[in-house]
Amino acid sequence: MTGRRRWSTEEILDTAAELLRTSDAESFSVRKLAAALGTDSSSLYRHFRNKTELLRAVADRILLAAMDGYRPEGDWKQRVTALALRLREAFGEQPQLAAVWGRYASGGTGSRLVMEELLQALRASGLPDKEVPARYHRIVILLAALIASDAGISAVTPKEYEQGMELFRVAVLGADPEHFPALAHFARDVRPLGADRRAAFEEILAAQLAHIEAQIP
């Protein structure tokens, strides 16, 4: 009698990543993953203790992909910016996992590579060593928030986007000047959240790096 096929960890992660391309992390389950693999949930728990551990592993692969081929270039600010944009691009291709990274973090190789590069870049800035961990923490929180926000926008369907734009136009261009004077005044210049996301990402990050630079002795 032929035994049930044993799936490798990489094959499980590949299938999980594919499922997450068409569903969000909340609706994802080990049971659904097992069904896609043609096996039962118990066989997957030999590789991962629970759903959270599995999601962390998939998110870590995104970090690994972002770091693949990365070479530090330029000064410390250029290094941090280049790394941030690589992370943004990588999670942009798998937006459902951006929130997973921000919520659960990861202790895998990809996470360690990102941490190492950020810490090295900050140390190269001239900051005292005692200041580096706190500045690292602030940058990671900022990146996780910005990347999750960008990913949320990118996951919106064209129909949902058009509905959102219509609501935006009604709320902004139709604002009553008596009750919303500032909104009515700036209505034609206020832009929706989906506009110029990369430019906003870079500008916000640059402001944080400038703040750090101002603290360097």
N, C-alpha and C positions, 0 to 999 in steps of 0.2 A: 504494500500500500504506500503510495507516495505521500511523504510528509508535507506539512504546510510550509510554504516558502518562508525563509527567514529574510527579512528586510534589513539592509544595512542602515546605520544612522544617517548617512548621507542621502540615501534614497528616501527615507522618511522625511528629512528636512526639505528635500526637493519637492516632494508631494505637498507638504504643508505650505511651502512658499507659493506653490501654484494655486492651492485652494484660497490662500489669503489674497491673491490677486483679484478675486471675484467676490470676496466676502470680508467683513470686518472681523477684528480680533474678538469682539464680544460674541458674535454668533458662531465663531470657529469652535470646534470641540474635538477632543481626541476620538470620540465615537465617529464623527464625520470623516476624520482622517483615516481611521481604521477601515471604514467602508470604502473609501477611495482606493485603498491599498488592497482591498479584498481579504482583510484579516479581521481579528477581533482586538478590542482595546487592550486586553491583557498583554498581548504580545508587544505593544508599543511601550507599556510601562516598564519593560525590561531595559529600555533605552532612556526614558524620561519619567521621572517620578510623578509629574502632574502637568497640566496644561500650561501653567505659568513657566515652568522650566523649559518646556518645548518652545513656547513663544520667544523666550529669551535666547534660545539657541538659534532660532530662525533670524531674529533681529541681529544677533552677533555676526551672522553670515553677511548681512548688509554692510556692517562695519568692515568686515574683512574685504568685501568687494570694493568698498571706498578706498581702502588702504592699498589695494593691489596696484603695484607700479608707482606708488607715491614716492617722491624724492623731495626732501626739504630743500627749498630754494629761497633766496632772498633774506631779508631781515626777519625778525621775530613776528612782526605784524603781518608781513606777507605770508609767512608760514601758517599762522593761525587762520588767516583769511582763505588761503588755498585749501586747507584742510576742511574748513567749515563749508565751503562751496562743494567740495567732493561729497561730504556727508549729505548735504541738501540734495544733490543730484541723485545719489544712491537711494535715498529714501523716497525721492520723487517717483522712482520706478516701482516702489513697493510701499505706497502711502499708508496702507493699513498697519504697517509695522512701526511707523514713526511714533505713534502714541504708545506702542509697547515699549520702545526704547526709552521714551521719556518717563513712563510709569514704573517699569520694572528694572531698567538698566540691564547690564549684562556683565558677566564675569569671565567671558570667553577671550580667546586670543584677539579677536577684532577689537573688543573693548580695551584690552591692554595696549594694543598698538596705538589707538587714538589717545588714550591717557598719556602714554609715553611721549608722543609727539607734542601734545599740548604743554605738558610739563617742561619738556626740553626747550620749547620755543619761549615760554615764559621765563625760564631761567636765563636764557640767552638775552632777554630784554634788559637785564641789569637789576631786576627786582631783587631785594634781599631774599634769601631762601625762605625765611619765616613767612614772607608775604605770598609766596608762590601758590601754596595749596588753596588759600582763600580766593585768590584771583582765578585760579583754575575752576573752582567750584562755581563762581559767578558766570564764567564763560560757558560752561557746560549747561547750566540752567537756561541761559539765554538761547543757546543753540537748540536745545531740546524743545523749548517753547516755540521758537521761530520755525523750526523744521516741521514740528507737529501741525502748526498752523498752516504752513504751506501745503503740507500733505493733505490736510483736510479740504483745502480748496481744490487741489488737483483731483481728488476723488469724486467731486461733484459731476453728475452727468450733464450733458449739454442741455437737456430739458430742465433740470433743476437749476442750472446756471441762468437760463433765460427767465425762469420764474423768479429767481432771486433778483435779477436785474430789474424786472418790472416792479417788484416790491420796493427796491431801492429808489427807482425813479419816482414812484408815488410818494414815498416817505420823505425824500429830499426835495425834489422839484415842486412837490405839492405842499410843502411846509407852510403853515399859516404864520405870516410875519408877526402877528400880534402875540402869539404864544411861543413861537420859536424864532425870534428875531435874528440871532446869529446864524442859525441853520438856513434861514431864508436868504440872508445876505451872502453866504458863501456857497449856496446850493449848486451853482454851475461849475464850481471849482472843486467841490468835494468829490473824491473818487471812491468807488466801491473797493471792498477788501481785496478783490481778486486782481486789481490793477497794479502793474509794476512791482510784482512781488520780489523779484531778484534785486532790483534797485533798492527797495526798502530793506531787504535782508542785509545787503552790503552796508547800507548807511547806518543801520542800527548797530551792526557789529563794529563798524569803524568808530562809532561814538564810544562804545565800550572800551575798545583798544586805546583810544585817545585818553580816556579817563585813567586807564592803567598807566599809560606812558607818563601822565602828569604826576604819578606817584613815585616814579623812579628817581632815586637820589641823584 
